[in-house]
Amino acid sequence: MSEKITALPLGDSDRRRLDRRSRIVRCEVTGRWLQFHPRAERYPEGTYLIVDVIEEGTESEPRRLCELVLSREELLSVVGELPVHDH
């Protein structure tokens, strides 16, 4: 019976929902994405997020390019202050 079951392709909304569940933010123009670690670390100086920068590797195996440790407060501040250009 399982041979007759065909997986349906994922739509954009399904992919984004699964990405959020996996803590992934994809680049809109390349095969790279940010993979956030499961939890943030709080210190007296602030809250830090650990983020891996990943790209599609050979044979569809993801390849980790680097790890970033970002201040949550700084990241939210910068994103909140970015000007938006309407198209």
C-alpha positions in Angstrom: 0.0 0.0 0.0 2.8 2.5 0.8 4.2 2.2 -2.7 1.0 3.9 -3.9 1.5 7.0 -1.7 3.1 9.9 -3.5 4.5 12.8 -1.4 3.1 16.2 -2.5 5.6 19.0 -3.2 5.8 21.5 -0.4 4.3 24.9 -1.0 6.0 28.2 0.1 3.8 28.5 3.2 4.5 24.8 4.2 8.2 25.3 3.8 8.3 28.5 5.8 6.3 26.9 8.6 8.7 23.9 8.7 11.7 26.3 8.6 10.3 28.3 11.6 9.8 25.0 13.5 13.5 24.1 12.7 14.7 27.7 13.5 15.9 28.3 9.9 15.8 31.6 8.0 16.6 31.2 4.3 18.2 33.6 2.0 15.8 34.7 -0.7 18.3 34.6 -3.6 21.0 32.0 -2.7 21.1 28.5 -1.4 22.3 29.7 2.0 20.4 29.9 5.3 20.8 30.8 9.0 20.3 27.9 11.5 19.6 29.2 15.0 20.6 27.0 17.9 17.8 25.7 20.1 18.1 28.3 22.9 19.7 31.7 23.6 22.3 32.2 26.4 21.7 35.0 28.9 24.6 36.7 30.6 24.8 39.9 32.6 26.1 41.7 29.4 23.1 40.6 27.3 21.5 37.6 25.6 23.5 35.8 22.9 22.2 33.8 20.0 24.4 31.1 18.3 23.7 30.9 14.6 25.2 28.7 12.0 25.6 29.9 8.4 24.9 27.0 6.1 24.8 26.4 2.3 23.8 23.6 0.0 26.9 21.5 -0.4 27.8 18.7 -2.9 25.2 16.0 -3.4 22.6 18.1 -1.4 24.5 17.7 1.8 24.4 21.0 3.8 27.7 22.5 4.6 28.3 24.7 7.6 30.3 27.8 6.6 30.7 29.4 10.0 29.2 30.0 13.4 28.1 33.4 14.6 27.5 34.5 18.2 25.1 37.5 18.0 23.7 39.9 20.6 20.0 39.5 20.5 19.4 43.1 21.6 21.7 44.5 18.9 20.2 42.3 16.2 16.6 43.4 17.1 17.7 47.0 17.3 19.4 46.9 13.9 16.5 45.1 12.2 14.0 47.4 13.7 15.8 50.6 12.5 16.4 49.4 8.9 14.6 51.7 6.4 12.1 50.0 4.1 11.9 50.8 0.4 8.6 49.9 -1.2 8.6 48.4 -4.7 
